Amino acid sequence: MTITADHAEDVFHRRHNTTPRLPITAPPFRAAPARQRREPVPAATSGVTALHREQERRLLLADLTSPWAYLAHLRFDQPGHENTEATERPVWWAIQPPTGRPLVGLRGPGPERERLRRELDAVRAVASEDEILPDDVPAVLPHPRPVAAAFAEAVDLGRGPQVRALLLRTFWLEGRDIGDPEVLRRILPSVLVDDGYPCTGDPRREWGYVVSPQRQPLSNAAYHLLERWQGRWAELGRPGPVTLVGPEGPRSHLEALPGATATHAA
């Protein structure tokens, strides 16, 4: 079959399942639709900003690895106790008392375990019947540093109360090592990671990753919070593992908790 020059272009397009090119005309001009005005979305309040707004409230300086901190959580955060109104609850700051525990946590017997066991016995002696505490300290005693770091990151993200309550329950009720970055990575997404949160590269909000493998905070904001909290505790003379700071002055241990008078009377 002889293909002339006039039909060559048509055969090429049919063979390659294409269509001949047609002259392209410019589409009619259409004005862009007016951009709708969006209401500004308030930015999330950081932990540092929230702390500045709450200077009028009382402070509770607490070692989150202490049974006194768990009793304070039960009395301040749980319904049915005094001072459960939000305006009456203190602002929690995590402290890091000197300890003989290694940074990776303490396993096995030792003086530090016996000291914490005596502390738990003292807390159990003043707890009410509905305040459930374990019979013994957990198998692994975490160092206060990574626990405070996790809480500081949560405060910076505006999720401090939720993370604090989760840390205390996980440690004292489930006996898990809340100083282990892998344990934190598994439990914190439930309160830190939102399904609709945009991908910004922040591992804290995307994966609940708040503590480095070296058990240190990830952000500069958390570092500054830890320094501020520890500095305030040092100014007070490094009191007990739980200290309430208010207009009446600092009060530690049982005196820092609501219901102290009733408990002493019992």
C-alpha positions in Angstrom: 0.0 0.0 0.0 1.3 3.3 -1.0 0.9 6.1 1.4 0.9 9.6 0.0 2.2 12.6 1.8 -1.4 13.8 2.3 -2.3 10.7 4.3 0.9 10.1 6.1 -0.1 12.3 9.1 -3.5 10.7 9.4 -2.0 7.2 9.4 0.6 8.1 12.0 -2.1 9.4 14.4 -4.3 6.3 13.8 -1.4 3.9 14.3 -0.4 5.6 17.6 -4.0 6.0 18.8 -3.7 9.7 18.8 -5.7 12.5 17.2 -4.4 15.1 14.9 -3.4 18.3 16.5 -6.1 21.0 16.4 -5.5 24.7 16.7 -5.7 25.7 20.3 -7.8 28.7 21.1 -7.4 30.6 24.3 -10.2 30.0 26.9 -12.6 32.9 27.6 -11.3 35.2 30.3 -12.9 34.5 33.7 -12.3 36.7 36.7 -10.9 34.9 39.7 -13.5 34.4 42.5 -13.3 36.8 45.4 -11.2 35.3 48.2 -13.3 34.6 51.2 -12.1 36.2 54.4 -11.2 33.6 57.0 -11.5 34.3 60.6 -8.1 34.2 62.4 -7.5 30.9 64.2 -6.1 31.5 67.7 -2.7 30.0 68.1 -2.2 27.2 70.6 -1.2 28.6 74.0 2.3 27.4 74.8 3.3 26.2 78.3 5.4 29.3 78.9 2.6 31.7 78.0 0.1 29.7 80.2 2.5 29.9 83.1 2.7 33.7 82.8 -1.1 33.9 82.8 -1.3 31.7 85.9 1.1 33.6 88.2 -1.8 34.4 90.5 -2.4 30.7 91.2 -0.5 28.5 93.6 2.4 26.4 92.6 2.9 22.7 93.4 6.5 21.7 93.1 6.5 17.9 92.8 8.9 15.0 92.1 6.6 13.0 89.7 8.4 9.8 90.7 7.3 10.2 94.4 4.2 8.6 95.9 3.5 12.0 97.4 3.0 13.3 93.9 0.5 10.5 93.2 -1.4 11.3 96.3 -1.5 15.0 95.3 -2.9 14.0 92.0 -5.7 12.0 93.7 -6.6 14.9 95.9 -6.2 17.9 93.6 -7.4 16.3 90.3 -10.0 13.7 91.2 -13.6 14.6 92.0 -14.8 14.2 95.5 -12.0 16.0 97.2 -11.5 19.5 98.3 -10.2 22.2 95.9 -11.4 20.4 92.7 -12.4 23.6 91.0 -10.1 24.5 88.2 -9.3 27.9 89.7 -8.4 26.3 93.0 -6.0 23.7 91.5 -2.3 24.6 91.7 0.0 24.8 88.7 2.3 21.8 88.7 6.1 22.2 88.2 8.2 19.1 88.0 11.4 19.0 90.2 14.4 16.7 90.2 15.7 16.0 93.7 19.1 14.5 94.0 18.9 10.7 93.9 21.0 7.6 93.8 19.2 6.2 90.8 21.0 6.0 87.5 19.6 7.9 84.6 18.4 4.7 83.0 16.5 3.8 86.2 17.1 1.6 89.2 16.5 -2.1 89.1 17.0 -4.4 92.0 17.5 -3.7 95.7 19.3 -0.8 97.2 19.1 2.1 99.7 17.1 4.2 97.2 14.5 1.5 96.9 14.2 1.2 100.6 13.9 5.0 101.0 11.1 5.2 98.4 9.4 2.2 100.0 9.3 4.0 103.4 7.9 7.0 101.6 5.2 4.9 100.1 4.3 3.5 103.5 4.0 7.0 104.9 1.7 8.0 102.1 -0.4 4.8 102.5 -0.8 5.6 106.2 -2.5 9.0 105.5 -4.5 8.0 102.4 -8.2 7.5 102.6 -10.0 4.2 101.7 -10.9 5.4 98.2 -7.3 6.5 97.4 -5.8 3.4 95.9 -2.1 3.0 96.1 0.1 0.0 95.4 1.4 -2.3 98.1 5.0 -1.9 97.0 7.1 0.3 94.7 7.4 -0.6 91.0 10.2 -2.9 89.8 12.0 -0.1 88.0 12.4 3.3 89.7 12.9 5.9 87.0 15.3 8.9 87.4 13.3 12.1 87.9 15.1 13.8 84.9 13.4 12.0 81.9 10.0 12.1 83.7 10.3 15.8 84.3 11.4 16.3 80.7 8.4 14.5 79.3 6.1 16.7 81.5 7.9 19.9 80.4 7.4 19.0 76.8 3.7 18.4 77.5 3.4 21.7 79.2 4.9 23.5 76.3 2.3 21.8 74.0 -0.5 22.8 76.3 -1.2 19.2 77.5 0.5 19.2 80.9 -2.4 18.0 83.1 -3.3 15.1 80.8 0.3 13.9 80.4 1.0 14.3 84.2 -2.1 12.2 85.1 -1.1 9.6 82.6 2.4 9.4 83.8 1.4 9.0 87.5 -1.2 6.3 86.7 1.1 4.4 84.4 3.9 4.3 87.1 1.9 3.8 90.3 -1.0 1.7 89.1 0.6 -0.3 86.2 4.2 -0.3 87.5 5.8 0.7 84.1 9.0 2.5 83.7 8.0 6.1 82.8 11.6 7.1 82.4 12.1 4.8 79.5 11.8 6.7 76.1 10.3 3.6 74.5 7.5 3.4 77.2 6.8 7.1 76.8 6.6 6.7 73.0 3.9 4.1 73.4 1.7 5.7 76.0 1.8 9.5 75.2 0.3 9.5 71.6 -3.1 8.9 73.2 -3.0 12.4 74.7 -0.5 14.2 72.5 -1.2 13.1 68.9 -4.4 14.5 67.3 -5.8 12.9 64.1 -6.3 16.2 62.4 -3.0 17.7 63.3 -1.1 18.9 60.2 2.3 17.4 59.4 4.8 20.0 60.7 7.8 17.7 61.5 7.3 18.1 65.3 7.9 14.6 66.6 6.1 15.4 69.8 2.8 16.1 68.1 3.1 13.5 65.3 4.4 10.5 67.3 4.3 11.4 70.9 8.1 11.4 71.0 9.1 13.7 73.8 12.4 12.4 75.3 15.6 11.6 73.4 17.4 8.2 73.7 19.7 10.0 76.2 16.5 10.7 78.3 16.7 14.5 77.8 14.0 16.9 76.5 13.8 17.7 72.8 13.0 21.4 72.7 14.7 24.5 74.1 11.4 25.5 75.7 11.3 22.4 77.8 14.9 23.0 78.9 14.0 26.5 80.0 11.0 25.2 81.9 13.1 22.6 83.7 15.7 25.2 84.7 13.0 27.6 85.9 11.2 24.9 88.0 14.5 23.6 89.5 15.7 27.1 90.3 12.5 27.9 92.1 12.7 24.7 94.2 16.4 25.6 95.0 15.3 29.1 96.1 13.0 27.5 98.6 15.8 25.5 100.2 15.0 22.2 98.3 12.1 21.1 100.5 10.2 17.8 100.2 9.1 15.9 97.1 5.8 17.8 97.1 5.7 21.5 98.1 2.8 23.9 97.7 3.7 27.5 97.3 1.0 30.1 98.0 0.2 33.3 99.8 0.6 31.5 103.2 4.1 30.4 102.3 5.6 27.0 101.2 4.1 23.8 102.7 5.5 20.3 102.1 4.4 16.7 102.3 0.9 16.2 103.8 0.5 19.9 104.7 0.7 20.7 101.0 -2.4 18.5 100.2 -6.1 19.3 100.7 -7.7 17.5 103.6 -4.6 17.5 105.7 -6.4 18.7 108.8 -9.1 16.0 108.6 -6.5 13.3 108.0 -4.4 14.4 111.0 -7.5 14.3 113.2 -8.3 10.8 112.1 
